[in-house]
Amino acid sequence: MAAQNKDKDAPITIKKYANRRLYNTATSSYVTLDHLSQMVKEGIQFAVFDAKSGEEITRSVLTQIIVEEESKGQNLLPVSFLRHLISFYGDSLQGLLPSYLEQSMQSFATNQEEMRTKLSETMGNITPFGNFEDVTKQNMAMFEKAMRMFTPQYYKEQTEAAAKTEAKKTSPAKPADSSKNDLDAMKEQLEAMQKQLSQISDKK
């Protein structure tokens, strides 16, 4: 399939028809999202256009590919990342996020290529997976730092909630007060449950 696109600077035109069928103009054949996914992995550039209106819809089709891959169990996007991403829609910092994500992904891709080179140069069964894990941790730390700057209030709430949870786990259980009757104990339990429900609602 790589031979289809000799000039990678000239994207292949894919037309999408009303029946959702995708037509590859370079091969004069219909293709599926799986085909387009493979083209992406092979580095073949393409642009998708609505066959009727001529509008470019590459972004929405690429998003569909991601959804398809995720539904197959190829889970690359953590739930926390998706929540953060959704929260930025309509936010005042929305315009800054795309360029940051693009740079972060480019940095990760560069590191990935370096690791591939090291793997190919490694002799025997010893492979530098440790180095790759270090690079991954560095990239995740960089992203985490940026997200903290973008959403400080969210992280403050998350940190405080985590601290309270940890304190409850480590604090010794208080002995029961024999002077309290069953009704008082029940009231305290109900109040505690209400507080927990309120905290969960606030987080949502």
N, C-alpha and C positions, 0 to 999 in steps of 0.2 A: 504493500500500500504506500510505502514511502516514495516509490517511484512516481506516484501520481502528482507530486508537488515538487518539481525540479527547482522552481524558484520560490523559496519559502517566504520571500518578501511579498509575494502576490497571493493573498489568501484565496482558497478555493471557495466558490460561491455555492452555498446550499440553499435551496428554495423549499419553503414550507408551505404546503397547500392546505386548503380548508379541511380536508379529511385527515389532517395531522401527519400526512406522509412527507418525508424529507427526500429531496431529490438532489443528488450530487451532480452538478453540471460538468465536472471534470471527467467523470466516468460514465455519464449519461445513464445513471442507474439510481434506483431508490435505496436509501440507507436507513438505518435505525439509530436510536440513541446510543446503542452499544458500539456501532460503527464510529460514530462521532467521538465517543469516549476513547476508543482505541487511537483515533487520529490525534487527539490531544496528547495521549501518552507517547506517541511517536513524534511529537513536535510538529505535526502538520497543521499549518494555519488555515482557518476557514472562517467565513462569515455567513451567518444565516439571515435570509431575508424572507419576509412574507411575500408569497408569490402574487397575491392580489394587490396589496397596497405598496409593495416595494420597501416597506419599513424594515430597518435592520432590527432583528430580534435575537441576536447572538447571546446577549446577556441572559434572557429568559430561558433559552434552550440549554445553555451551560448550567443554569440553576436546575433545570429538569434532570440533567445528567447526574448532578450531585444528589438530588433526591432519590433517583433510581439506584445509585450506588449505595446510599445509606440504607435503603429498603432491603438491599441484598445482604446486609450485615457488615458492609464495609464502613464501619463507624469511625470516621476520622474527626468528626466535629463533636467535641464534648458538649453536654447539655449546658454547662455553665457558659461556654463560649457562645452558644446559640442565644441564650438569654441576654448576654451582654450585647450581642449584635442587634437583636430586636429592640433593646432599650435605646439604642442610638438613633433609630428612625424618628425623625422629627425633632431630635435634640439639636441644640445650638452648635454642638461640636460634630455634627454629622458629616460636614464637609471635610473634616480633618482625617476621619477614620479610613476612607478608601486608600489614600496615599500611604498612610502608615501600614495598613495591612499589606499593600503591594510591596513596600520596601521590606517588611518582615518576611514575607513569603520568598522574595528574591534572595534575601540573606540566607534563609533556610535552604533554598535550592542550591545556592553556591556551596554551602557547607556539605550538603548531600553529595554533590559531585566530588568534593575533596575526599569524602569518606569512601566513595566508590573507587576512587583512584588508589587509596590506601589498601582497600580490600583486594584489588587486583594485583597489587605489588607484594602482598603478604604471602609468604611461603608456608606450606603445610596447612595444618588445621587451625592455626592460631589466627584469630581475626580481631581487629581493634574495635570491638563493639563498645568497649568501655569509653573510648574517645567519642564515639558517636553519641552515646548517652550523655556525655558531658556537654557536647554541642547542643543537644536537644534541651537539656536543662538550662543552658545559657539563653537559648531562644525563648523558652517558656518564661524565664525570669524577666527577660526584657519586655515581653508582652504583658506580663503581670504588672510590672512597674508602670508601664504606660497606661494600663487600665486603671491603676490606682490613681494616677494623675487625672484621668478623664472623669472618673466617678468616685471621688474621695468619700462622699457621704455613704454610698453603697458599701464600700469596703469598711468604713467605720462601723456601720451597723452589723456587718458580717463578723467583724473582729470581736465586737462586744458580745454578740450572741454566742460565738464560739467560746469566749472566755467564761461566760456564765455557765455554759454546758459543761465545760471542763471542771469548773469549780464545784458543780453539783456532783460530778463523778468522784472527785478526790476528797471532798469534805466528809468527815465521819458522820455517821447517822446519829442524830440526837436522841437521847433516851426519852421514852414516852413519859409525859407528865401525868402522874397518877391522879392529880387533882382535876384533870379535865374529864368531863363526861363524854359519852359517845356522841352527843349532839354537837358539841364544840369541835370535836375531831372531824366530824363529817363536814361541818361548815368550812374548816380550814382546807380540806381536800377539794371541795368545790371551788373555793377561791383560787387555789393553785391551778386547777384545771382551766378556769376562766382566764388566768394570766397566760398560761401556755397557749391557749387558743388565740388570744389577742396577739401574742408575739408571732404566731404563725400567720395570722391575717396581715399583720404589719409587714412581714417579710414578703408576702405575695404582692 
